[in-house]
Amino acid sequence: MAFGNRISSLKNKHEFIEHSIQHEMSRIKPDTILIHDLKVRKLRIKEELMKLGIK
């Protein structure tokens, strides 16, 4: 059960980060450093999901 919770948690974080990126990019003057950091975090989560065998 912990495995399923981990996957669900990672997917939720991935989705939240995606929304955060979109929100920041829609601003008049987006913070490019923040966007970069969010994209790196999102990629790390995606890589972890792939290691677990989830696309």
C-alpha positions in Angstrom: 0.0 0.0 0.0 2.9 2.4 0.7 4.0 1.9 -2.9 0.6 3.1 -4.2 0.6 6.0 -1.9 4.1 7.0 -3.1 3.1 6.9 -6.7 -0.1 8.9 -6.0 1.9 11.5 -4.0 4.4 11.9 -6.8 1.7 12.3 -9.4 0.0 15.0 -7.3 3.3 16.8 -6.8 4.0 16.6 -10.6 0.5 18.1 -11.4 0.8 20.8 -8.7 4.2 21.9 -10.1 2.8 21.9 -13.7 0.1 24.3 -12.5 2.6 26.4 -10.7 4.7 26.7 -13.8 1.7 27.7 -15.9 0.6 30.3 -13.3 4.1 31.8 -13.2 4.4 31.9 -17.0 1.1 33.7 -17.3 2.3 36.6 -15.2 3.3 39.9 -16.9 6.8 39.5 -15.7 7.5 35.9 -14.8 10.3 34.9 -12.5 12.5 32.8 -14.8 14.6 31.5 -12.0 11.5 30.1 -10.2 10.3 28.6 -13.5 13.6 26.9 -14.0 13.6 25.5 -10.4 10.1 24.3 -10.8 10.9 22.5 -14.1 13.9 20.8 -12.5 11.7 19.6 -9.6 9.1 18.4 -12.1 11.8 16.5 -14.1 13.1 14.8 -10.9 9.6 13.6 -10.0 9.1 12.4 -13.6 12.4 10.5 -13.4 11.4 8.9 -10.1 8.0 7.8 -11.5 9.8 6.3 -14.5 12.1 4.3 -12.1 9.0 3.0 -10.4 7.7 1.9 -13.8 5.0 4.5 -14.1 4.6 6.8 -17.1 
